[in-house]
Amino acid sequence: MNRYVRQMVLPEIGAEGQERIGAAHALIVGAGGLGVPVLQYLAGSGIGRITLVDPDTVEETNLHRQPLYRMKDVGLPKVRAAAQAVARLNPAVEIEALADRLTPLNAPALAAAADVVLDCADSYAASYTLSDACLAAGKPLVSASALGLAGYVGGFCGDKRRGGAPSLRALFPDPPDSGQTCATAGVLGPVVGMLGCIQAQMALRLLLGTTPSPLGEFVRFDNGRFTQFRFDAAPEATGPRFIARDEIGAADLVIDLRPEDEAPRKATPQALRIPGYGATGPLPEPGQRVVLACRSGLRSWRAADALSRRWDGEITLLALGDDDR
């Protein structure tokens, strides 16, 4: 019996649709609570190729919401454990496992090589970096985020000549109010499971070309209740872009917003450590670019917003993660 017969019987799929799925290449950034159901359902559907990007290892605290992994996987790179699980689920799926961070340097090539991009990193910097890369490359992005008992999924970017949608910046032009993460605020396992399933469903709808398009569609889940709207007409917004550490130039003014007890090593040896920078602090020289560095990118964006009110030069953001702790 054909592995995919139960979905091929759907008039929206059939043999032609299954061929589309089998020929598709998905980029999945993040192998955690959102990425696990995305991986399982896209691999189960018979997608041809998956590139999976995640720098983390499996921890026991992941297991309540990431049931793809087992206790024996604790300590392994997530991409390695996930690739092994996908191979057991569907050995016909080709999976490329990259144990690396998504950065503004590698994002453009990764996005350009894929047919659909799924943002499962639940990272402020990764989401905007992917959105910028997908907008530039005309690639569709399915982005999701979850925290506590709530979260969202949206379809962004894509080829504007073929019904593309506004970017993440169009819908979220301002930094979020909260800098909390799953580690600090917690998250319920089924919440990320549901949102990840919706991401997989949106990706398959994109590959199959069903209508209405999931691009421009936004689904919000909040403590048991779903709401939905479209944002096709949202105007694009400009804002500071993220850069990689390797893109810092000798002439840049680098401000490290992290206090010394958070990051003993500065972003660069010449960086000025000014945790409260933005509304106050030294201004760059005329024509000089400023680089605002922090762990997640959130403090950098807030500082950029404050700085832009008193200086109109180029401002960029640097999200360092836990590299310098």
N, C-alpha and C positions, 0 to 999 in steps of 0.2 A: 504493500500500500504506500502511496506517495505520502511522505512526511507532512506535506503542506495541504493535503486534500481538503481539510476542514476550513481553511481560509480561501482556497482556490474556488470553492463552490460559491463564494460570495460574488455577485455580479460586478462589484467594484474591483475585484481582483482578477479572477480567472487565470488562465495560463499566461496571458500577456502581462498582467500585473505582477505575477510571481516572477516572471523574467526580469521585470524592472527592479524588484526587490533584490533578486539574486545578483544583479549587475551593479548594485549601488555600493557606495563607499561612505561610511559614516565616521565622522570624527567625534569622539566622546571625550570630553575633558572633565575628569573627576570620576573616581571609581568608588564613591561612598554611598550614602543613603539614597541619593537620586540616581547615581550612575548604575547601581546594582539592578534595579528593575529595568532600566533602559537597556542594559547589556542583555539581561535574560530574555526580554521580549523581542528585541531586535534580532538577537541570535536565534531565538526560537522561530521567528518569522522567516528565516533563511536569508537574511541580508548577506551580501557577498563578502564584504570586507569591513573591518572595524579597526580604526586607529584609536588606541586608548592611552590617554595621558594622565598621569597622576604621580606625584613624588613621594607619597606617604607609604608607610607600612601598616599592616593590619594590627589593630590593637583590640584587646578584649572589650573595651568600652564601645567599639564599633558594632559588635555582634547583634545588639538588640534591634538595630535598624538596617543591618547589612547582611541578610541571611544567606547570601551567596558564599560567605566565608565560614570556616569552621575553626574550632579551637586549634587544630593543628596548623592553621594558616597564620596564627599570631606571630608577628615578627617578620613575616615575609613581605616583600614589596606587594602592594595591592595589585598592581598591573600584572605581576607574575601569577598571583593566586587567582585573579579574575580570568586570565587567559587560560589557565588550566581548567577552570570551571566551565568556561565557554566551550572549550574543546570537548569536554565530557558531554555537554548539552547538545552541541551540534558540531561535529568535526568538520563539516563542509564549510564553516565560516572561517575565513582567513582573518587572524587578529594580529595586529602589530602593537606590542606593549612597550610604551615609552615611560620609564621611571624617571620623569623629569617634570619640572615646573613649566607651566605655560607662561611665556613671557612675551613682551611686545616684539622681540626679535624672532622667535620661532612661530608665533601665531599666524602671520600672513601666509607663510608657505603651507602650514598645516591646514588652514581653512581653504586655501585655494585648491588643494588637492582633493577635497571632499565634496560629495554631492549634498550632504546635509551635515550641519554642525550642531552638536548638543552640548549645552553649557550645564554641566552637572557639578561644577566645582563648588558652588555655593560660596563664592569668593567675590567680593566687591571688585577687586582689581581684575580678576580673570573675566568677569562678565563684561566689563566695559572694553577690555582689551579684545575679547572675541568679537564683540559687537562692532568695534571699529574695523577689525580685520575683515569681517563678513560684509560690512557695508562697502568697503573698498573693492572686495573681490566679487560682489554680487552673489554671495552665497547665503542660503537660508539658515537662520539661527533659531533653535528652540531653546530658550533659556528658562531656568526655574530657580526658585529659592524657597527655603523652608526654615522656620524657626518656631519653636514652641508647638502650638496647635494650629498654625497658619502657614500659608505660603502661596505662591503663584506659579503659573506657567504662561509663557507668551511666545508667539511666533514673530520674529523680527527679520529685517533686512531682506536678502534675496535679490534677484535680478529685477530691477524696476521695469524693464521692458516686458517682463512676463508676470506682472502682478506682484512685485515685491512690496515690502512694507517698510515703514519707518524703523529706525534703529532703536536700541535700548535707550540711548540718550534722549530721543524724542519723547519717550514716555516717562523717563526718570532723569530730567535735566539737572536735578539738584541732588547733593549727597543725602543719604538716608539719615534720619534723626538718631537711629540707634546703631551703635557699633558692636552690638552683641553677636555672639556666634553660638552654634550648637553646644560648644564646650562650656560657655558661660550661662546661657539661658535655657539650654536643654531643648530636646525635640522628641516628639512621639514617633516611634517607628512607622506606624501605618500612614502618617501624614506624608513623610517623604516617599513611602511606597506608592501612594496614590498619585502624587505629583510626578514621580518618575514614570509611572504607567501612562499618564497623560502625555508626557514628553515623547515616549515611544510611539503612542498613537498619532500624535501630530507629525512625527517624522515619517511614519508610514503613509499618512495622508499626503504629505508633500511628495514622496516618491511615486505615489500612485496618481497624483494629479487630481484628487477628488475635489469637489466643490461643496460648500465654500472653502476657500483656501484657509489653512491655519495661520498663514502669514497675516498679521494685523489682528490676530485674535488673542485676547487676554482672559485667562481663567484664574479666579481668586478663590482660595479655600480658606475658611476661617471658622474653626471650632465646629465643624460638622455642616457648614453651609457653603454652597458654591454660588458664585456670581460670575457673570461673563459679560464682556463688552468688546467692541472692535475699536481700533485706533488708527484706521487706514489714513485718515486725514491729519494726523498729528504732525506738526511742523518739525523738521530736524532742528536739533539744538547743538550749539557749539559748547565746548568745555575743554578743560585741560586734559591732555592725553597722557597715558602712562608710557614711560620709557623703561628700558632695561638698564641695569648698572653699566653694562658695556657701552651704552650710548652716551654716557656722561663725557662732556668735553672739558679740556683743560681750562677753558675760559668761563665755564658755567659757575654760577653761585649756587652751591649745594647747601641746603639747610636741613639738618637732621632734627626732626621733631621729637625724637625719642629721648627720654632722660637716660643718664648714664647707667642707672641701676637696671634699666630695661635692656639696654644694648651697650655694653662696654666699648665695643668697636664701632666707630662712626661709619656712616655710609661710604665716605672716602676720607683719606687722611686729612685733606684740606677742608672738609665740611665744617660748617659752623653748627654747633649744637645749641639750638634755641627752641625748647619745647613749646613756648607760647607764641611762636612767630606767626605773623599774618597781619593782624590789625596794627601791630607795632613791630619794630625791629628794623634793621638796616635795609635800605632799598638797593636793588641791583644797579649797576652802572647802565647808562643809556645803551641800548642794543644788546645788553647781556641777558642770557637766558638763566632763569632760576629753576632749580630742581628741588622739590620738596619731598623729603623722604620720611617714611614711617613704616610700621609693620604691615598694615592691611591696605593702606592707601586712603582710608577714610579721614584721618587727621590731615593728610596732605591735601585732600580735596577741600576740606573746610578752611585750611590755611590759605589755599589758593583763592577761594572765594573772598576771604577777607583781604588778601593782598591785592586782588584785582580792583578793589574799590579805591586804592590809592596809587596804583601803578599799572600801566597798560601794556607792558612788555610780555614776552613769551614766558608762560609758566607751565612746567611739566611736573608729573607725579612719579614717584618711585615707591613701589610696594616691595619691601624686602622680606616679608614673611618672617620666619624664625631663624634666618641665616646667621644673623649677627648676635644671637643671644650668648 
